[in-house]
Amino acid sequence: MPRSRFARPRPRSVWFALGTGVFAVIVIAVTVLLPLLGVIGAASGAAWFVRVPFGTITVVVIGGYLLSAGLLALTAISRRGPIAWILAVAAAIAALVVSLYPAIAAAIAGTEQAGDVIPFITELFTTGTSALF
């Protein structure tokens, strides 16, 4: 499709912002999200009594990375360099926040489970000691 002679070409800063944003999102996914999911999966296998909300984690991670992809798409169609950089940085921040969410969700699930276990242990200890005396 021929370009209109009135349309401005995209400046180089837009392309650099897009490349940097895509690179940052991929690096965050590979270095933060994947190892974190591996650790949570291994821990949930070892500590089977902790109910990790895998459904919620899946929905949040997919939604967050779709948000990052949308921000990167807006970066690609932007015609101003500063706006493109803001969108690319926002995509990277969204990917980082979403990548850290599984750790927060697993920690909350673990503390809720511990809240159920502690009264059981104290009751077991009090009934066990009362049987001794």
N, C-alpha and C positions, 0 to 999 in steps of 0.2 A: 504494500500500500504506500503510495507516495506521500511524503510529508508535505504539509502545507508550508508555504514559504513564510507564513506569519507565526508559526509555532516555534517557540524557542527550543533549542536543543538542551538536553540535560547537562548541567555542569559536571565536571569530573568529581567534585565533592560528593555528589549524589551517589555515583557509582562506588566511590571509596567507602562511603557510609554503608551502602548496601553490602558490600563485600565484608566489611568489618563486622557488621551485625550478623550476617549469616555465619561467619567464622566463629564469633563469640557464642552464638546459640548452640552451634554444633559442639564446640569445646566444652561448654557447660553441660550439655547432655551426656557427653562421653566421660568427662572427668568427675562430675558431681552426681548426676541422676543414676546412671547405670551402676556404679559401685555402691551407691546408697541402697538401691533396690536389691542388689545382691546381698548386702549385709542384712537388710530387713528380712529377706526371704530365708536366709540361712538361720537367722535368729528365731524366726517364727517356726521354723522346722525343729529347732532344738528346744525352744520353750513353747511347746504346743498349747499350753494352757493360756497363753496370752492371745487374745483375739485381735488381730491386726485388721483394720478396716480396708481390705484390698479393693473393694468396690469404690469406696470414696477416693482412695488414692488414685485409682485408674482414671476416674472421671475428672479429678482436679488436674492431674498431669496432662491428660489429653486436651482438656479445655485450655490450660495455660499455654501449651505449645501451639495450639491453634491461634490463641491470642498473639503469641510471638510471631507466628507466620503471617497473620493479618497485619501486624505492625511493620513487618519486613516488606509486605506487599505495598503498603502505603509508602514506605521508603522508596520502593522502586518507581512508583508513579509520581513521586514528589519532583518538583522542578526547582526547589530552593535547597541549597546546601545545609543551612542551619536546621531547617525543619527535618531534613533527611537524617541528620546526625541525632537529633532529639528522638526521632522515631526508632532509629537503630539502637540507641542506648536504652530506650524503654523496652524494646524487644528483649535485649540481653538481661535487663533487670527482671522482667516478667519470667523469663526462663530460669533465672537463678532462684527467685522466690518459689516458683512452682517445683523446682528440683529439690528444694529443702523441705517442702511440705510433707513428704513421706516420713521423714525423721520426726517431725513434730507430731504427726498423727500416730506413729508407733509409740512415741513417748507418752502421749496422752492415754493410749490404750493400755500401756503397761502400768501407768499410775492408777488408772481406774481398776485394773485387775488387782493391783497390790492393795488398793483400798478394800477390796472384797476378801483378800487373803489374811490381812492383819487381824481382823476380829476373830477369824477362825483359829489362827495360831494362839491368840491370847486366851480364847475359850479352851482350846486344847491344853494349854499350859495350866490354867486354873483348875480344870477338872482333873488333870493328871496329878497335880500337887495335892489336891484335896483327897484323892484316893490314897496317897501315901500317908497322910496324917490321920 
